[in-house]
Amino acid sequence: MKKEMFASKEKIKHFLAKRPDITSFSFCDNPPANDKVWGGTIQFDDRSDWEKWPARYAIADSSYIKTFNIKLVAGHNFNDNPKNPELINQKWLGILDMRTHMIS
């Protein structure tokens, strides 16, 4: 690709979308099968102690699920301009559900 194409995500997106040999693409930091993980510890508002497990995350766009053939079991995908773009996996859902029961 030419240097000037990297200047704009929209230019790259348009270029890739026009290629018949590319069926799907995502602007993300890594695919789901990659061993590289981002994350850190978290602290909930209602607790003084930090959690002992790390919260992991991936940086992705709304095409991530389609591109990597990830089944969305509930809810909906986010768009590319949301205020709080968050998708969680079933493990996180279990943690949040346990916390809801502990707080109630």
N, C-alpha and C positions, 0 to 999 in steps of 0.2 A: 504494500500500500504506500501511496505517496505521503510525504511528511505533512502536507496541509490537511489531510484527512483526519489526522489525530487531533487537530485543533478543535474540532467540534464533535460531540457525541452524536448529534443529529445527522451530520454528514456520514459518519461511520454507519449509523443505524440504517440510513437510506441506502448506502452502498451494499450492505449485507442483505437487506430485504429484497433487493433487486436480483440477487444471485439465485438462480434456480437450483443450484447444488447445495444450498443452505436452507434447511427446513425450519430451524429455530435457533435463536441465539439469546444470550443473556449477558448483560454487563454486571459481572460479579467478581468477587475477590478470589473465589476458588469453587470448584465443583464439590458436591456433597461427599464424594468418595475420597477427597483429598485428606491427607493426615494433618495438614496445617489447621490449627484451630485458633480462633480469637476468643477472648473471654476474660473474665475476672470475677472476683468475689462481689457479692451484693449484700446490701443491708436493707431490710424492709422498714418502712416508716414506723411500724408499731413494735419494733424490737431494738434493744440496745446493742446486741451482739451481731456481728457479721455472720452470714451463713458459712458453713464449713465446706460447701460444694461450690464449684465455679459455674457461673452462667456462661454458656458458650453462644456465639453468634456468628452469622455470616452476613456479608454485605452483598446485597443483590437487588435486582429490579423485578418488576412484575412478570417478566418472562422466565424467571428462574424455575418456577414449578413446572411449566410446560416444557422447557428446554431439557430439564433433567428427569422428566417423567415422574414427578413426585405426586402421590395421591393426596389430595386435600380431603381429609375425612370429615371436617366440619367447618362452618364459617365460610369466608370468602377470601379471595386473593386481594391484595392491596393494589392501588394504582400507583403510578410513578410520581405523583405529587401530593402525597398525603401529609398530614401534620405529624402523625405517629404511626409510621409503617411497621407493624409488628405481626409476625406469624410465629406461632409456637408449635413445638412438636408435642407428641403425647406424653413424654416424660415431664416436660414443663407443665403441661396441663394437670398432671397428677400432683405435682408439687404445689401448684397454685390452689388446686381443689383441697388438698390436705390443709393448707394454710387457712382457707376459708372456714373449714370446720373447726380449726383450732381457735380462730378469732371469735366465731359466733358464740 
